[in-house]
């Protein structure tokens, strides 16, 4: 797997979606189609989403709360 250092660099949300789709297609070609495989793919996408939120979005929101005050 050689994606770590800029091998793929999408510039738009559409390109990002395309990269995700291509990776999923390659994974399916490699491991085969099954309910378990689709479940694993959804789990990996959900995990990536949650990690993005935990590592990047939540700290960003905390910073903005400090700058602009909290709505709650």
C-alpha distance (Angstrom), angle and dihedral (degrees) to the residues before:
residue distance angle dihedral
X1 . . .
X2 3.80 . .
X3 3.79 107.7 .
X4 3.80 100.6 104.3
X5 3.80 101.7 94.3
X6 3.78 108.7 42.7
X7 3.80 102.0 -66.5
X8 3.82 86.7 137.9
X9 3.77 121.8 34.1
X10 3.82 115.1 173.7
X11 3.81 116.5 -166.2
X12 3.81 102.1 -166.8
X13 3.80 137.0 37.0
X14 3.80 88.2 -107.9
X15 3.80 91.6 54.4
X16 3.80 90.3 47.3
X17 3.81 89.7 52.3
X18 3.81 89.1 48.8
X19 3.82 91.7 52.7
X20 3.80 91.3 50.0
X21 3.80 90.5 48.7
X22 3.81 93.2 48.3
X23 3.80 91.3 50.2
X24 3.78 91.1 49.4
X25 3.81 91.5 48.6
X26 3.81 90.8 51.1
X27 3.79 90.8 48.4
X28 3.82 90.6 50.6
X29 3.80 90.8 49.3
X30 3.79 89.7 51.7
X31 3.81 101.4 44.8
X32 3.80 102.4 23.2
X33 3.75 135.2 -121.5
X34 3.80 120.2 -64.9
X35 3.76 139.6 130.2
X36 3.81 88.7 -102.5
X37 3.81 91.7 52.8
X38 3.79 92.1 50.9
X39 3.80 89.7 47.0
X40 3.81 90.0 50.6
X41 3.82 91.2 50.3
X42 3.81 92.4 50.7
X43 3.81 89.2 47.7
X44 3.80 92.0 51.3
X45 3.81 91.8 49.0
X46 3.81 91.2 48.1
X47 3.80 91.0 48.1
X48 3.81 91.2 50.7
X49 3.81 89.7 49.1
X50 3.78 92.6 50.6
X51 3.80 92.7 46.3
X52 3.81 90.8 50.9
X53 3.79 89.4 51.9
X54 3.81 94.1 46.3
X55 3.80 97.1 44.5
X56 3.82 103.2 34.3
X57 3.79 115.8 10.2
X58 3.82 101.2 45.0
X59 3.84 93.3 50.3
X60 3.82 89.5 46.6
X61 3.80 90.6 51.4
X62 3.82 90.6 48.2
X63 3.79 90.0 52.3
X64 3.81 91.5 50.2
X65 3.81 91.1 48.7
X66 3.80 88.7 55.8
X67 3.80 91.1 48.4
X68 3.81 98.9 42.7
X69 3.83 105.7 19.2
X70 3.78 127.0 -110.9
X71 3.78 124.1 -72.5
X72 3.83 91.9 -145.4
